[in-house]
Amino acid sequence: MALALAPTMASLLSDAFVAASSLLPLELRRGFVLVGGAALVRWGRQRHTSDLDLACSEQALVAFAVAARAESRFSESSDAQFWYAAADEPAAGLCVSVDLMVIGDETVPEVREPVDFAGV
């Protein structure tokens, strides 16, 4: 049985995904896919998670990294790990790690059919 996720964390994960994907040009967004626990939370499932797992094309990864370095809500640690920090209440001061995986490597060999979350 999965632990329930606090509403503030669920909202933070959603905000982080929207902020991250908004940094990309439209033509690269289909290559920037929310996977893992945060994807399940976005679909309304109960799943305890505190990170954002993103499967992305190499082009989307590079575009995100460049844009995130210039965006105040994102930071990068010395080991190239990105973090998203909430600026607004009630999540102000909370942060989540943004874990990027390249589509086609051993972790994410393929993404068969990405689903647009706009209607969820």
Backbone atoms as SQL, in Angstrom:
CREATE TABLE atoms (id INTEGER PRIMARY KEY, chain TEXT, resi INTEGER, resn TEXT, atom TEXT, x REAL, y REAL, z REAL);
INSERT INTO atoms VALUES
  (1, 'A', 1, 'MET', 'N', 0.842, -1.177, 0.000),
  (2, 'A', 1, 'MET', 'CA', 0.000, 0.000, 0.000),
  (3, 'A', 1, 'MET', 'C', 0.888, 1.242, 0.000),
  (4, 'A', 2, 'ALA', 'N', 0.660, 2.123, -0.932),
  (5, 'A', 2, 'ALA', 'CA', 1.461, 3.348, -1.051),
  (6, 'A', 2, 'ALA', 'C', 1.006, 4.373, -0.030),
  (7, 'A', 3, 'LEU', 'N', 1.950, 5.129, 0.473),
  (8, 'A', 3, 'LEU', 'CA', 1.622, 6.209, 1.387),
  (9, 'A', 3, 'LEU', 'C', 0.972, 7.350, 0.627),
  (10, 'A', 4, 'ALA', 'N', -0.001, 7.998, 1.250),
  (11, 'A', 4, 'ALA', 'CA', -0.663, 9.135, 0.614),
  (12, 'A', 4, 'ALA', 'C', 0.299, 10.312, 0.538),
  (13, 'A', 5, 'LEU', 'N', 0.177, 11.060, -0.515),
  (14, 'A', 5, 'LEU', 'CA', 1.000, 12.239, -0.734),
  (15, 'A', 5, 'LEU', 'C', 0.240, 13.462, -0.248),
  (16, 'A', 6, 'ALA', 'N', 0.913, 14.312, 0.501),
  (17, 'A', 6, 'ALA', 'CA', 0.275, 15.536, 0.988),
  (18, 'A', 6, 'ALA', 'C', -0.155, 16.390, -0.205),
  (19, 'A', 7, 'PRO', 'N', -1.326, 17.037, -0.110),
  (20, 'A', 7, 'PRO', 'CA', -1.800, 17.873, -1.221),
  (21, 'A', 7, 'PRO', 'C', -0.788, 18.943, -1.635),
  (22, 'A', 8, 'THR', 'N', -0.057, 19.503, -0.685),
  (23, 'A', 8, 'THR', 'CA', 0.937, 20.523, -1.015),
  (24, 'A', 8, 'THR', 'C', 2.028, 19.949, -1.907),
  (25, 'A', 9, 'MET', 'N', 2.482, 18.726, -1.613),
  (26, 'A', 9, 'MET', 'CA', 3.524, 18.098, -2.430),
  (27, 'A', 9, 'MET', 'C', 2.978, 17.732, -3.802),
  (28, 'A', 10, 'ALA', 'N', 1.758, 17.247, -3.877),
  (29, 'A', 10, 'ALA', 'CA', 1.164, 16.926, -5.174),
  (30, 'A', 10, 'ALA', 'C', 1.078, 18.179, -6.037),
  (31, 'A', 11, 'SER', 'N', 0.682, 19.273, -5.449),
  (32, 'A', 11, 'SER', 'CA', 0.598, 20.545, -6.167),
  (33, 'A', 11, 'SER', 'C', 1.985, 21.019, -6.591),
  (34, 'A', 12, 'LEU', 'N', 2.965, 20.863, -5.720),
  (35, 'A', 12, 'LEU', 'CA', 4.338, 21.261, -6.028),
  (36, 'A', 12, 'LEU', 'C', 4.893, 20.456, -7.208),
  (37, 'A', 13, 'LEU', 'N', 4.651, 19.159, -7.218),
  (38, 'A', 13, 'LEU', 'CA', 5.119, 18.325, -8.328),
  (39, 'A', 13, 'LEU', 'C', 4.476, 18.759, -9.642),
  (40, 'A', 14, 'SER', 'N', 3.189, 19.038, -9.590),
  (41, 'A', 14, 'SER', 'CA', 2.490, 19.506, -10.794),
  (42, 'A', 14, 'SER', 'C', 3.045, 20.847, -11.255),
  (43, 'A', 15, 'ASP', 'N', 3.221, 21.771, -10.322),
  (44, 'A', 15, 'ASP', 'CA', 3.781, 23.086, -10.659),
  (45, 'A', 15, 'ASP', 'C', 5.187, 22.953, -11.249),
  (46, 'A', 16, 'ALA', 'N', 5.975, 22.046, -10.683),
  (47, 'A', 16, 'ALA', 'CA', 7.345, 21.852, -11.174),
  (48, 'A', 16, 'ALA', 'C', 7.334, 21.331, -12.608),
  (49, 'A', 17, 'PHE', 'N', 6.433, 20.398, -12.909),
  (50, 'A', 17, 'PHE', 'CA', 6.359, 19.865, -14.267),
  (51, 'A', 17, 'PHE', 'C', 5.912, 20.935, -15.260),
  (52, 'A', 18, 'VAL', 'N', 4.910, 21.702, -14.881),
  (53, 'A', 18, 'VAL', 'CA', 4.426, 22.773, -15.761),
  (54, 'A', 18, 'VAL', 'C', 5.540, 23.798, -15.992),
  (55, 'A', 19, 'ALA', 'N', 6.236, 24.167, -14.923),
  (56, 'A', 19, 'ALA', 'CA', 7.327, 25.145, -15.054),
  (57, 'A', 19, 'ALA', 'C', 8.454, 24.596, -15.926),
  (58, 'A', 20, 'ALA', 'N', 8.810, 23.334, -15.725),
  (59, 'A', 20, 'ALA', 'CA', 9.900, 22.738, -16.502),
  (60, 'A', 20, 'ALA', 'C', 9.525, 22.644, -17.975),
  (61, 'A', 21, 'SER', 'N', 8.336, 22.155, -18.262),
  (62, 'A', 21, 'SER', 'CA', 7.949, 22.003, -19.666),
  (63, 'A', 21, 'SER', 'C', 7.749, 23.350, -20.351),
  (64, 'A', 22, 'SER', 'N', 7.363, 24.369, -19.586),
  (65, 'A', 22, 'SER', 'CA', 7.170, 25.688, -20.202),
  (66, 'A', 22, 'SER', 'C', 8.490, 26.333, -20.636),
  (67, 'A', 23, 'LEU', 'N', 9.604, 25.808, -20.164),
  (68, 'A', 23, 'LEU', 'CA', 10.912, 26.327, -20.576),
  (69, 'A', 23, 'LEU', 'C', 11.301, 25.873, -21.980),
  (70, 'A', 24, 'LEU', 'N', 10.605, 24.870, -22.483),
  (71, 'A', 24, 'LEU', 'CA', 10.959, 24.298, -23.784),
  (72, 'A', 24, 'LEU', 'C', 10.156, 24.913, -24.918),
  (73, 'A', 25, 'PRO', 'N', 10.753, 25.009, -26.093),
  (74, 'A', 25, 'PRO', 'CA', 9.966, 25.390, -27.270),
  (75, 'A', 25, 'PRO', 'C', 8.893, 24.320, -27.515),
  (76, 'A', 26, 'LEU', 'N', 7.776, 24.721, -28.076),
  (77, 'A', 26, 'LEU', 'CA', 6.661, 23.794, -28.305),
  (78, 'A', 26, 'LEU', 'C', 7.073, 22.534, -29.055),
  (79, 'A', 27, 'GLU', 'N', 7.950, 22.678, -30.027),
  (80, 'A', 27, 'GLU', 'CA', 8.315, 21.521, -30.851),
  (81, 'A', 27, 'GLU', 'C', 9.122, 20.466, -30.087),
  (82, 'A', 28, 'LEU', 'N', 9.648, 20.792, -28.912),
  (83, 'A', 28, 'LEU', 'CA', 10.411, 19.820, -28.117),
  (84, 'A', 28, 'LEU', 'C', 9.610, 19.207, -26.975),
  (85, 'A', 29, 'ARG', 'N', 8.426, 19.699, -26.723),
  (86, 'A', 29, 'ARG', 'CA', 7.673, 19.249, -25.540),
  (87, 'A', 29, 'ARG', 'C', 7.197, 17.804, -25.616),
  (88, 'A', 30, 'ARG', 'N', 6.948, 17.261, -26.806),
  (89, 'A', 30, 'ARG', 'CA', 6.553, 15.843, -26.886),
  (90, 'A', 30, 'ARG', 'C', 7.725, 14.928, -26.535),
  (91, 'A', 31, 'GLY', 'N', 8.903, 15.459, -26.518),
  (92, 'A', 31, 'GLY', 'CA', 10.079, 14.706, -26.112),
  (93, 'A', 31, 'GLY', 'C', 10.477, 15.004, -24.680),
  (94, 'A', 32, 'PHE', 'N', 9.510, 15.403, -23.857),
  (95, 'A', 32, 'PHE', 'CA', 9.750, 15.773, -22.452),
  (96, 'A', 32, 'PHE', 'C', 8.584, 15.182, -21.662),
  (97, 'A', 33, 'VAL', 'N', 8.756, 13.954, -21.176),
  (98, 'A', 33, 'VAL', 'CA', 7.641, 13.142, -20.689),
  (99, 'A', 33, 'VAL', 'C', 7.751, 12.906, -19.184),
  (100, 'A', 34, 'LEU', 'N', 6.668, 13.200, -18.478),
  (101, 'A', 34, 'LEU', 'CA', 6.588, 12.937, -17.044),
  (102, 'A', 34, 'LEU', 'C', 6.377, 11.445, -16.839),
  (103, 'A', 35, 'VAL', 'N', 7.250, 10.818, -16.047),
  (104, 'A', 35, 'VAL', 'CA', 7.169, 9.380, -15.765),
  (105, 'A', 35, 'VAL', 'C', 7.294, 9.176, -14.259),
  (106, 'A', 36, 'GLY', 'N', 7.189, 7.953, -13.803),
  (107, 'A', 36, 'GLY', 'CA', 7.404, 7.634, -12.403),
  (108, 'A', 36, 'GLY', 'C', 6.251, 8.034, -11.494),
  (109, 'A', 37, 'GLY', 'N', 6.577, 8.211, -10.221),
  (110, 'A', 37, 'GLY', 'CA', 5.573, 8.495, -9.208),
  (111, 'A', 37, 'GLY', 'C', 4.791, 9.769, -9.449),
  (112, 'A', 38, 'ALA', 'N', 5.461, 10.817, -9.913),
  (113, 'A', 38, 'ALA', 'CA', 4.765, 12.085, -10.159),
  (114, 'A', 38, 'ALA', 'C', 3.736, 11.940, -11.278),
  (115, 'A', 39, 'ALA', 'N', 4.006, 11.087, -12.262),
  (116, 'A', 39, 'ALA', 'CA', 3.022, 10.840, -13.326),
  (117, 'A', 39, 'ALA', 'C', 1.792, 10.150, -12.748),
  (118, 'A', 40, 'LEU', 'N', 2.002, 9.196, -11.858),
  (119, 'A', 40, 'LEU', 'CA', 0.868, 8.526, -11.220),
  (120, 'A', 40, 'LEU', 'C', 0.043, 9.510, -10.396),
  (121, 'A', 41, 'VAL', 'N', 0.715, 10.400, -9.668),
  (122, 'A', 41, 'VAL', 'CA', 0.017, 11.414, -8.881),
  (123, 'A', 41, 'VAL', 'C', -0.792, 12.309, -9.804),
  (124, 'A', 42, 'ARG', 'N', -0.221, 12.683, -10.942),
  (125, 'A', 42, 'ARG', 'CA', -0.921, 13.548, -11.896),
  (126, 'A', 42, 'ARG', 'C', -2.184, 12.877, -12.423),
  (127, 'A', 43, 'TRP', 'N', -2.162, 11.559, -12.512),
  (128, 'A', 43, 'TRP', 'CA', -3.337, 10.803, -12.951),
  (129, 'A', 43, 'TRP', 'C', -4.310, 10.551, -11.803),
  (130, 'A', 44, 'GLY', 'N', -4.003, 11.046, -10.603),
  (131, 'A', 44, 'GLY', 'CA', -4.921, 10.901, -9.477),
  (132, 'A', 44, 'GLY', 'C', -4.678, 9.694, -8.599),
  (133, 'A', 45, 'ARG', 'N', -3.593, 8.977, -8.822),
  (134, 'A', 45, 'ARG', 'CA', -3.267, 7.816, -7.995),
  (135, 'A', 45, 'ARG', 'C', -2.531, 8.271, -6.749),
  (136, 'A', 46, 'GLN', 'N', -2.662, 7.529, -5.665),
  (137, 'A', 46, 'GLN', 'CA', -1.932, 7.820, -4.441),
  (138, 'A', 46, 'GLN', 'C', -0.552, 7.179, -4.530),
  (139, 'A', 47, 'ARG', 'N', 0.451, 8.005, -4.491),
  (140, 'A', 47, 'ARG', 'CA', 1.830, 7.519, -4.577),
  (141, 'A', 47, 'ARG', 'C', 2.715, 8.522, -3.856),
  (142, 'A', 48, 'HIS', 'N', 3.479, 8.059, -2.886),
  (143, 'A', 48, 'HIS', 'CA', 4.389, 8.958, -2.184),
  (144, 'A', 48, 'HIS', 'C', 5.648, 9.130, -3.025),
  (145, 'A', 49, 'THR', 'N', 5.934, 10.355, -3.393),
  (146, 'A', 49, 'THR', 'CA', 7.141, 10.669, -4.156),
  (147, 'A', 49, 'THR', 'C', 7.541, 12.105, -3.857),
  (148, 'A', 50, 'SER', 'N', 8.786, 12.389, -4.004),
  (149, 'A', 50, 'SER', 'CA', 9.246, 13.763, -3.746),
  (150, 'A', 50, 'SER', 'C', 10.180, 14.252, -4.848),
  (151, 'A', 51, 'ASP', 'N', 10.127, 13.575, -6.003),
  (152, 'A', 51, 'ASP', 'CA', 10.953, 14.029, -7.116),
  (153, 'A', 51, 'ASP', 'C', 10.147, 13.993, -8.404),
  (154, 'A', 52, 'LEU', 'N', 10.679, 14.649, -9.394),
  (155, 'A', 52, 'LEU', 'CA', 10.058, 14.730, -10.705),
  (156, 'A', 52, 'LEU', 'C', 10.941, 13.957, -11.664),
  (157, 'A', 53, 'ASP', 'N', 10.428, 12.844, -12.195),
  (158, 'A', 53, 'ASP', 'CA', 11.173, 12.031, -13.150),
  (159, 'A', 53, 'ASP', 'C', 10.707, 12.395, -14.550),
  (160, 'A', 54, 'LEU', 'N', 11.647, 12.797, -15.391),
  (161, 'A', 54, 'LEU', 'CA', 11.330, 13.207, -16.757),
  (162, 'A', 54, 'LEU', 'C', 12.166, 12.405, -17.739),
  (163, 'A', 55, 'ALA', 'N', 11.488, 11.746, -18.676),
  (164, 'A', 55, 'ALA', 'CA', 12.156, 11.072, -19.785),
  (165, 'A', 55, 'ALA', 'C', 12.162, 12.073, -20.934),
  (166, 'A', 56, 'CYS', 'N', 13.323, 12.324, -21.511),
  (167, 'A', 56, 'CYS', 'CA', 13.382, 13.367, -22.528),
  (168, 'A', 56, 'CYS', 'C', 14.346, 13.008, -23.652),
  (169, 'A', 57, 'SER', 'N', 14.055, 13.612, -24.801),
  (170, 'A', 57, 'SER', 'CA', 14.984, 13.482, -25.921),
  (171, 'A', 57, 'SER', 'C', 16.255, 14.255, -25.565),
  (172, 'A', 58, 'GLU', 'N', 17.322, 13.954, -26.259),
  (173, 'A', 58, 'GLU', 'CA', 18.572, 14.679, -26.001),
  (174, 'A', 58, 'GLU', 'C', 18.408, 16.167, -26.263),
  (175, 'A', 59, 'GLN', 'N', 17.657, 16.528, -27.315),
  (176, 'A', 59, 'GLN', 'CA', 17.446, 17.942, -27.634),
  (177, 'A', 59, 'GLN', 'C', 16.647, 18.633, -26.525),
  (178, 'A', 60, 'ALA', 'N', 15.622, 17.954, -26.002),
  (179, 'A', 60, 'ALA', 'CA', 14.811, 18.538, -24.929),
  (180, 'A', 60, 'ALA', 'C', 15.632, 18.690, -23.658),
  (181, 'A', 61, 'LEU', 'N', 16.493, 17.710, -23.368),
  (182, 'A', 61, 'LEU', 'CA', 17.344, 17.793, -22.185),
  (183, 'A', 61, 'LEU', 'C', 18.266, 19.007, -22.262),
  (184, 'A', 62, 'VAL', 'N', 18.902, 19.203, -23.399),
  (185, 'A', 62, 'VAL', 'CA', 19.819, 20.340, -23.563),
  (186, 'A', 62, 'VAL', 'C', 19.044, 21.653, -23.460),
  (187, 'A', 63, 'ALA', 'N', 17.901, 21.734, -24.131),
  (188, 'A', 63, 'ALA', 'CA', 17.094, 22.968, -24.088),
  (189, 'A', 63, 'ALA', 'C', 16.630, 23.262, -22.667),
  (190, 'A', 64, 'PHE', 'N', 16.213, 22.217, -21.938),
  (191, 'A', 64, 'PHE', 'CA', 15.795, 22.423, -20.553),
  (192, 'A', 64, 'PHE', 'C', 16.956, 22.924, -19.707),
  (193, 'A', 65, 'ALA', 'N', 18.105, 22.272, -19.809),
  (194, 'A', 65, 'ALA', 'CA', 19.257, 22.644, -18.984),
  (195, 'A', 65, 'ALA', 'C', 19.660, 24.101, -19.213),
  (196, 'A', 66, 'VAL', 'N', 19.711, 24.514, -20.459),
  (197, 'A', 66, 'VAL', 'CA', 20.080, 25.900, -20.777),
  (198, 'A', 66, 'VAL', 'C', 19.059, 26.868, -20.191),
  (199, 'A', 67, 'ALA', 'N', 17.781, 26.595, -20.402),
  (200, 'A', 67, 'ALA', 'CA', 16.726, 27.492, -19.918),
  (201, 'A', 67, 'ALA', 'C', 16.620, 27.480, -18.401),
  (202, 'A', 68, 'ALA', 'N', 16.766, 26.315, -17.781),
  (203, 'A', 68, 'ALA', 'CA', 16.637, 26.217, -16.320),
  (204, 'A', 68, 'ALA', 'C', 17.745, 26.991, -15.607),
  (205, 'A', 69, 'ARG', 'N', 18.915, 27.031, -16.190),
  (206, 'A', 69, 'ARG', 'CA', 20.024, 27.779, -15.576),
  (207, 'A', 69, 'ARG', 'C', 19.732, 29.282, -15.525),
  (208, 'A', 70, 'ALA', 'N', 18.828, 29.744, -16.376),
  (209, 'A', 70, 'ALA', 'CA', 18.476, 31.169, -16.414),
  (210, 'A', 70, 'ALA', 'C', 17.158, 31.468, -15.705),
  (211, 'A', 71, 'GLU', 'N', 16.508, 30.457, -15.150),
  (212, 'A', 71, 'GLU', 'CA', 15.197, 30.605, -14.507),
  (213, 'A', 71, 'GLU', 'C', 15.354, 30.531, -12.991),
  (214, 'A', 72, 'SER', 'N', 14.852, 31.529, -12.285),
  (215, 'A', 72, 'SER', 'CA', 15.067, 31.633, -10.835),
  (216, 'A', 72, 'SER', 'C', 14.431, 30.498, -10.029),
  (217, 'A', 73, 'ARG', 'N', 13.399, 29.837, -10.545),
  (218, 'A', 73, 'ARG', 'CA', 12.765, 28.744, -9.799),
  (219, 'A', 73, 'ARG', 'C', 13.569, 27.458, -9.852),
  (220, 'A', 74, 'PHE', 'N', 14.560, 27.403, -10.730),
  (221, 'A', 74, 'PHE', 'CA', 15.383, 26.212, -10.867),
  (222, 'A', 74, 'PHE', 'C', 16.808, 26.507, -10.434),
  (223, 'A', 75, 'SER', 'N', 17.440, 25.504, -9.865),
  (224, 'A', 75, 'SER', 'CA', 18.858, 25.619, -9.530),
  (225, 'A', 75, 'SER', 'C', 19.530, 24.312, -9.931),
  (226, 'A', 76, 'GLU', 'N', 20.848, 24.377, -10.020),
  (227, 'A', 76, 'GLU', 'CA', 21.626, 23.198, -10.399),
  (228, 'A', 76, 'GLU', 'C', 22.730, 22.996, -9.386),
  (229, 'A', 77, 'SER', 'N', 22.828, 21.788, -8.869),
  (230, 'A', 77, 'SER', 'CA', 23.885, 21.492, -7.908),
  (231, 'A', 77, 'SER', 'C', 25.173, 21.142, -8.649),
  (232, 'A', 78, 'SER', 'N', 26.251, 21.009, -7.907),
  (233, 'A', 78, 'SER', 'CA', 27.560, 20.761, -8.519),
  (234, 'A', 78, 'SER', 'C', 27.623, 19.429, -9.257),
  (235, 'A', 79, 'ASP', 'N', 26.723, 18.504, -8.940),
  (236, 'A', 79, 'ASP', 'CA', 26.704, 17.209, -9.630),
  (237, 'A', 79, 'ASP', 'C', 25.695, 17.178, -10.789),
  (238, 'A', 80, 'ALA', 'N', 25.304, 18.366, -11.280),
  (239, 'A', 80, 'ALA', 'CA', 24.397, 18.535, -12.424),
  (240, 'A', 80, 'ALA', 'C', 22.967, 18.093, -12.128),
  (241, 'A', 81, 'GLN', 'N', 22.602, 18.053, -10.858),
  (242, 'A', 81, 'GLN', 'CA', 21.225, 17.746, -10.460),
  (243, 'A', 81, 'GLN', 'C', 20.423, 19.046, -10.446),
  (244, 'A', 82, 'PHE', 'N', 19.265, 19.048, -11.099),
  (245, 'A', 82, 'PHE', 'CA', 18.403, 20.227, -11.083),
  (246, 'A', 82, 'PHE', 'C', 17.378, 20.124, -9.966),
  (247, 'A', 83, 'TRP', 'N', 16.996, 21.274, -9.444),
  (248, 'A', 83, 'TRP', 'CA', 16.010, 21.381, -8.373),
  (249, 'A', 83, 'TRP', 'C', 15.014, 22.479, -8.729),
  (250, 'A', 84, 'TYR', 'N', 13.768, 22.253, -8.350),
  (251, 'A', 84, 'TYR', 'CA', 12.715, 23.261, -8.514),
  (252, 'A', 84, 'TYR', 'C', 12.294, 23.706, -7.124),
  (253, 'A', 85, 'ALA', 'N', 12.239, 25.012, -6.911),
  (254, 'A', 85, 'ALA', 'CA', 11.830, 25.560, -5.615),
  (255, 'A', 85, 'ALA', 'C', 10.550, 26.360, -5.793),
  (256, 'A', 86, 'ALA', 'N', 9.586, 26.074, -4.944),
  (257, 'A', 86, 'ALA', 'CA', 8.320, 26.800, -4.979),
  (258, 'A', 86, 'ALA', 'C', 8.504, 28.191, -4.401),
  (259, 'A', 87, 'ALA', 'N', 7.877, 29.158, -5.036),
  (260, 'A', 87, 'ALA', 'CA', 7.958, 30.539, -4.564),
  (261, 'A', 87, 'ALA', 'C', 6.659, 30.990, -3.924),
  (262, 'A', 88, 'ASP', 'N', 5.562, 30.322, -4.238),
  (263, 'A', 88, 'ASP', 'CA', 4.245, 30.744, -3.761),
  (264, 'A', 88, 'ASP', 'C', 3.742, 29.858, -2.633),
  (265, 'A', 89, 'GLU', 'N', 2.897, 30.431, -1.795),
  (266, 'A', 89, 'GLU', 'CA', 2.247, 29.668, -0.728),
  (267, 'A', 89, 'GLU', 'C', 1.263, 28.685, -1.351),
  (268, 'A', 90, 'PRO', 'N', 0.960, 27.551, -0.765),
  (269, 'A', 90, 'PRO', 'CA', 1.434, 27.104, 0.537),
  (270, 'A', 90, 'PRO', 'C', 2.748, 26.331, 0.488),
  (271, 'A', 91, 'ALA', 'N', 3.336, 26.191, -0.697),
  (272, 'A', 91, 'ALA', 'CA', 4.542, 25.372, -0.835),
  (273, 'A', 91, 'ALA', 'C', 5.829, 26.173, -0.774),
  (274, 'A', 92, 'ALA', 'N', 5.749, 27.472, -0.489),
  (275, 'A', 92, 'ALA', 'CA', 6.951, 28.315, -0.472),
  (276, 'A', 92, 'ALA', 'C', 8.038, 27.692, 0.389),
  (277, 'A', 93, 'GLY', 'N', 9.233, 27.622, -0.168),
  (278, 'A', 93, 'GLY', 'CA', 10.372, 27.064, 0.558),
  (279, 'A', 93, 'GLY', 'C', 10.589, 25.585, 0.307),
  (280, 'A', 94, 'LEU', 'N', 9.604, 24.883, -0.255),
  (281, 'A', 94, 'LEU', 'CA', 9.771, 23.471, -0.566),
  (282, 'A', 94, 'LEU', 'C', 10.445, 23.328, -1.919),
  (283, 'A', 95, 'CYS', 'N', 11.165, 22.231, -2.098),
  (284, 'A', 95, 'CYS', 'CA', 11.780, 21.997, -3.403),
  (285, 'A', 95, 'CYS', 'C', 11.717, 20.521, -3.742),
  (286, 'A', 96, 'VAL', 'N', 11.806, 20.245, -5.027),
  (287, 'A', 96, 'VAL', 'CA', 11.838, 18.866, -5.520),
  (288, 'A', 96, 'VAL', 'C', 12.990, 18.723, -6.504),
  (289, 'A', 97, 'SER', 'N', 13.573, 17.539, -6.527),
  (290, 'A', 97, 'SER', 'CA', 14.618, 17.284, -7.504),
  (291, 'A', 97, 'SER', 'C', 13.969, 16.967, -8.849),
  (292, 'A', 98, 'VAL', 'N', 14.648, 17.365, -9.904),
  (293, 'A', 98, 'VAL', 'CA', 14.191, 17.104, -11.263),
  (294, 'A', 98, 'VAL', 'C', 15.185, 16.121, -11.868),
  (295, 'A', 99, 'ASP', 'N', 14.744, 14.875, -12.025),
  (296, 'A', 99, 'ASP', 'CA', 15.609, 13.811, -12.519),
  (297, 'A', 99, 'ASP', 'C', 15.353, 13.610, -14.007),
  (298, 'A', 100, 'LEU', 'N', 16.378, 13.825, -14.811),
  (299, 'A', 100, 'LEU', 'CA', 16.274, 13.759, -16.268),
  (300, 'A', 100, 'LEU', 'C', 16.892, 12.472, -16.788),
  (301, 'A', 101, 'MET', 'N', 16.139, 11.742, -17.605),
  (302, 'A', 101, 'MET', 'CA', 16.612, 10.499, -18.215),
  (303, 'A', 101, 'MET', 'C', 16.435, 10.619, -19.722),
  (304, 'A', 102, 'VAL', 'N', 17.437, 10.236, -20.472),
  (305, 'A', 102, 'VAL', 'CA', 17.368, 10.333, -21.933),
  (306, 'A', 102, 'VAL', 'C', 16.602, 9.137, -22.491),
  (307, 'A', 103, 'ILE', 'N', 15.601, 9.441, -23.316),
  (308, 'A', 103, 'ILE', 'CA', 14.856, 8.385, -23.994),
  (309, 'A', 103, 'ILE', 'C', 15.807, 7.678, -24.945),
  (310, 'A', 104, 'GLY', 'N', 15.873, 6.370, -24.815),
  (311, 'A', 104, 'GLY', 'CA', 16.763, 5.580, -25.658),
  (312, 'A', 104, 'GLY', 'C', 17.917, 4.965, -24.893),
  (313, 'A', 105, 'ASP', 'N', 18.148, 5.438, -23.641),
  (314, 'A', 105, 'ASP', 'CA', 19.207, 4.790, -22.854),
  (315, 'A', 105, 'ASP', 'C', 18.606, 3.600, -22.113),
  (316, 'A', 106, 'GLU', 'N', 19.400, 2.924, -21.298),
  (317, 'A', 106, 'GLU', 'CA', 18.919, 1.710, -20.632),
  (318, 'A', 106, 'GLU', 'C', 17.805, 1.967, -19.621),
  (319, 'A', 107, 'THR', 'N', 17.722, 3.157, -19.072),
  (320, 'A', 107, 'THR', 'CA', 16.682, 3.474, -18.097),
  (321, 'A', 107, 'THR', 'C', 15.317, 3.641, -18.760),
  (322, 'A', 108, 'VAL', 'N', 15.281, 4.303, -19.899),
  (323, 'A', 108, 'VAL', 'CA', 14.040, 4.545, -20.643),
  (324, 'A', 108, 'VAL', 'C', 14.300, 4.189, -22.110),
  (325, 'A', 109, 'PRO', 'N', 14.193, 2.911, -22.449),
  (326, 'A', 109, 'PRO', 'CA', 14.503, 2.518, -23.820),
  (327, 'A', 109, 'PRO', 'C', 13.601, 3.170, -24.861),
  (328, 'A', 110, 'GLU', 'N', 12.321, 3.378, -24.513),
  (329, 'A', 110, 'GLU', 'CA', 11.403, 4.039, -25.437),
  (330, 'A', 110, 'GLU', 'C', 10.203, 4.585, -24.676),
  (331, 'A', 111, 'VAL', 'N', 9.544, 5.534, -25.289),
  (332, 'A', 111, 'VAL', 'CA', 8.260, 6.035, -24.800),
  (333, 'A', 111, 'VAL', 'C', 7.297, 5.804, -25.954),
  (334, 'A', 112, 'ARG', 'N', 6.360, 4.916, -25.736),
  (335, 'A', 112, 'ARG', 'CA', 5.495, 4.500, -26.835),
  (336, 'A', 112, 'ARG', 'C', 4.450, 5.525, -27.224),
  (337, 'A', 113, 'GLU', 'N', 3.737, 6.068, -26.250),
  (338, 'A', 113, 'GLU', 'CA', 2.650, 6.982, -26.579),
  (339, 'A', 113, 'GLU', 'C', 2.452, 7.994, -25.463),
  (340, 'A', 114, 'PRO', 'N', 3.141, 9.129, -25.525),
  (341, 'A', 114, 'PRO', 'CA', 2.956, 10.148, -24.490),
  (342, 'A', 114, 'PRO', 'C', 1.514, 10.666, -24.501),
  (343, 'A', 115, 'VAL', 'N', 0.996, 10.985, -23.319),
  (344, 'A', 115, 'VAL', 'CA', -0.368, 11.498, -23.176),
  (345, 'A', 115, 'VAL', 'C', -0.292, 12.927, -22.686),
  (346, 'A', 116, 'ASP', 'N', -1.063, 13.798, -23.317),
  (347, 'A', 116, 'ASP', 'CA', -1.112, 15.209, -22.919),
  (348, 'A', 116, 'ASP', 'C', -1.911, 15.334, -21.627),
  (349, 'A', 117, 'PHE', 'N', -1.313, 15.957, -20.607),
  (350, 'A', 117, 'PHE', 'CA', -1.985, 16.117, -19.317),
  (351, 'A', 117, 'PHE', 'C', -2.902, 17.327, -19.260),
  (352, 'A', 118, 'ALA', 'N', -3.027, 18.069, -20.333),
  (353, 'A', 118, 'ALA', 'CA', -3.823, 19.294, -20.308),
  (354, 'A', 118, 'ALA', 'C', -5.255, 19.042, -19.871),
  (355, 'A', 119, 'GLY', 'N', -5.805, 17.903, -20.208),
  (356, 'A', 119, 'GLY', 'CA', -7.194, 17.620, -19.859),
  (357, 'A', 119, 'GLY', 'C', -7.367, 16.887, -18.549),
  (358, 'A', 120, 'VAL', 'N', -6.269, 16.549, -17.863),
  (359, 'A', 120, 'VAL', 'CA', -6.358, 15.791, -16.617),
  (360, 'A', 120, 'VAL', 'C', -6.487, 16.717, -15.452);
